Amino acid sequence: MDNQTYSNDSCEFCLRKSGNRGNTKTGNPVSSLDAGVTVSPSRWKQLLLVVLGPNLLCSLCVLVGIGGLYFRDSNRCGLVETQLNNQLNSITQPVRRTLVFTEETDNSYVELLPQKNLSMQAFTLCMRLATELASDEREIILFAYRTVDFDELNVWREANSTYILYLQGSIDGVSFHLPELNTFQTNLCVTWESKSGLTAFHVDGKRSVRKMYKQGNIVQPGGRVILGQDPDSLLGSFDINQCFVGEIRDVNMWDYVLSDSMIGALHGGKLFPKGNIFDWDTVKLQVNGIDKEIIKTLWD
């Protein structure tokens, strides 16, 4: 593949196939786009890089195999050479991890290691789930935080098709009638705030009615967070008839309540700010009882 030089008012740069510095030829740049990076799953497909900054707009669109990028004639473009090369180097790194629970078991779970302890007077918990179990009259554990003494914070889909938040070992949770989970991904969030007790679920960016629950309560630290099973002890005593089967991804948690508009934006693919309890992009996982190869990288 020949070197190609593109120019616009801000910069000039060249793309080449690795190991080949053939003759350059001049062409027009592709049109300007918003800042960001879009990369296909295969490096043989179209690669689009766009970098925006003060007095700088570089854009390129080229079919590459193992690409190499270098700049010429513009110091301003040279300033972002490292940025672009880093983006090229990162396209094979995991972007979206998905936990796939393929069958009912009493030993398959994934533990999430929080960034800070879970002493909370408020929280927002969001995750994307897909399961076909919700078509049955069956309990499904969606999220479990267990301390030595209690199921401190649990989210369930109950056998009667209601969705319930339980705090601090309470046998009476706060229940909601929501659209059922199904084989397609659902963005499910739950918010709770101690001062008012106000609690709500959000499904695909739409909020339920608010209900009052556990006003004045504080979520206690020192427990373990797992997905896939409901622990009746700190990290054990699982029931195969309560396990989760399906896919879970994008588990994020904040120790405060996100606004409705922010949760709507999150459903639309924007993540701001990052979860300060769990940030799915960086959270450490401990996988137990499932093949680690099932945790796949997906490209949106």
N, C-alpha and C positions, 0 to 999 in steps of 0.2 A: 504494500500500500504506500503510495507516495505521500511525502510530507504535504500538509495543507496549511496555508497561512490564512488567517481570517483577520480582518481589521474592522474597527469602528472608531468612533471619535475618542474613545477612552483607551483602547489597548490593541495590541496585536499579539497573536500567539500561534503556535504551531502544534499540530498533533502528528505523531508518527507511530508506526508499528514498531515494537521493540526490535532493536538490532538493524533497523533499516532507516538510514538518513538520506533517502533519495531526494530528488529535486523538489523544491517547493513550488507551489503555484497559488496564486492569489484568488480569493473568492469573497463573496459577501457573507457577513455573519448572519446567523439565524436571528429571528426577532427576539427582542428583550422580553424576559419573563420575570415573575416575582422570585425573590430570593428562595433558595432551597436546592435540594438535590433529589433527582429521581433516577433510580437505577433499576433495570430489569433483573430478574433472577439469574439470567444467563449473561455472561460477559460477551457473548457473541451477538447479543441483541443491541438495540439502540441505547446509547449512553448519553444522558443529557446532564450537563453540569451548568449551573448558573450561580455566579457569585456577584453579590451587590455590596457596595460600600460607598463611602463618600467619593464622589468624582470617579467612580469606577464601575463599569459594567462589562463583564466578560461573559460571553455565552458561546457554547459550541454544541453541535449535534453531529455525531459521526458514528459510523459502524466500526467497531473495533474488536480485535481479538484480545491479545494481551497488549494493552495500550501503554504508551509512554507519552509524557507531556513535557514540553519545554517551551520557554518564552524567548522572545527576541524583540529588540528595539523599544521596549517600554519598561522603565523601572517600576511604574505603577503596577503593571501586570505581574512583574517579578515578585512584588510584595506578597502576592497570594499564591505563589507557586507551591509553597509547602502545604497550604490549606487544601489545594486541589489534589495534590499527591496523596495527602492523608485520606481524602474522600475516596480516591481510587483504591487505596490500600485497604479501606474498611468495608468495601462492598461485599466481601465474602464473610464478614463477621455477623454473628447473630443479631437480628433486629427485633424479632418477635418470637419469644419462646411460647410454646403451647404445651400444656400438660395433657396427655391423652390417657385416660383411664378406660381400658378396652373391655373390661369385664367385671362382674361382681366378685369381690374378694373381701377377706377380713384382715388383709395385711398390706395392701397397696396404698401408700399415702406420700405426700410431699410436705416437708416442713419448711416454713418460711422463716428466715432469721431477720428480725426487725432491725431497723437502723437506730432505734431508741426504745426505751422500755415503754410498755403499754399502760402507764398510769395516765388515764385520760378522763377529762370531764366533758369531752365532746369528741365526735369522730365522723368521718366520711369514709365509707368502704365501697369501692367499686371493683367490678370484675366482669369479664365477658365469659359467658357460659353457653354450652350447647349440650343438650341431653335429650334422649328419647324416653327416659324413665318417667317423665312427668305425665305421660299418657296413662300410667298405671296408678292404682291406689296404693301408693308406697311413700314412706318418708325418704327424703333425700337431704343429706347434710351438704350444705353449700360452703360453709366457713366455720371453723372451730378454733376457739382460743380457750385453752384449758389451763387452770392453775391446779395446785395440789388439791385444793378443797372444792373447787367449783368448775362448772362450765361457765366461764366468765363472760364470754361473748360468743354466741352461736347464731347462725342464720340457717333456717331450715325451709324446705318446701315440705309441708305436711301432707299426710295421706288424704286429707279432705281438700287438697288443692289450694290451701292458703299458704302465705309466706310469712314467716314469723321471726322476729328478733327476740332472743332471750339474753338477759343480762344477769350475772352473778348468781347462777344456779336457780333462778326463779323457775317455778313450774308453770307460771302464767306469763307467757310472752305477750308481745303486742303483734296482732295478726292483721294481714292485709289481703284483700282479694285482688290479684294481679293477673295480667295475661300470662298464660302458661309458658314456661321454658319449652323449647322444641329443638329440632335437629339443626336449626339455623342459630347463629350466634345471637345472644341477647346481652345487651349491656345493662347490668343490674347494679344499682347503687342503693345504699341505705345510710341515712344520716340520723344522728342522735345528739342531743345537747342536754347536759345535766341541769343547768339553771332553770330552764323552762320545761324540761322533759319532752319537748317536741321531737317526734320521730316521723320519718317518712321514707318510703321506697321510691326509687326512680327506675323506670323501665324505658330503655332506649331514649333517654333524655327527657321523658315526661314524668312529672312528679305525681305521686298519689296524694290523697288527703293526708293532713298531718294528724297525728294522734299523740296523746300524752302518755309517757311511760318512764318509770324509774326516775322521777324528778329528785334531784339531789344526790343521786348515786355517783360513785367514782369507779371506773374500771381499774382493777388492781393489776399491778405488774407481777412479773415472776413466773409467767406461764409459757406455754408452747402453742404456736399457731400451726395448724396443719390443714391441708386440703385433701379430700378424698375419703376421710373417715371421721367418725364421731368418737373421740376417746372418752371412756368412762373412768379412766384413771389418767395420770399426767400424760402418758404417751402409750396407751394400750387399752385393752378390753374393748376391742372393736366388734361391731355387729355387721355381718355381711348384708343384712336386710336394710341397713341404713346408709351404706356406702354410696359414693357418687360414681356414676359411669357416664363418660362423655368427654368433653374438652373444656379446659379452663385456661384463660390467658388474661393478661392485662390486669393483674391484681394490684391495686394501688390503694393506699390508706393514708389519711391525714388525721392529725389530732385536733381538728376543728371542722366546722360545718362549711362545706362549699356552697356557694349560692346556686340557685336553680340555673342561672345563665351559665355558670362555669361548668356545671354538670352537663348541660346541653352542649356546650362547646367540646367537652371531653368526649361525649358520644359522637360528635362530628369529626373526631380524629385529632383534636387539639388537646395537648396535655400541659396545663399550666395552672398553678405551679406543680412541680414534681411532688409526689407523695413523700412526706417526711417520716412516716412509719414504714411503709413499703413503697418502693419505687420499682415497678416491674422491670425497667431497663437494667437495674443494677442489683436487685435483691438476690441474696444468696439462697440457694435451694439445697435441701438435703433430700434426696430421692430414695424411697424405700419400697421394695416389693414390685417395682415396675422396671422394665428395660429402659435404661437412660437414652437409648437410641430413639425411643418414641418421642422424647422431647425434641421437637423439630423446630427449625428456623423457617418461618413463613415470611414471604415478601408480599406486602399489601399492594 
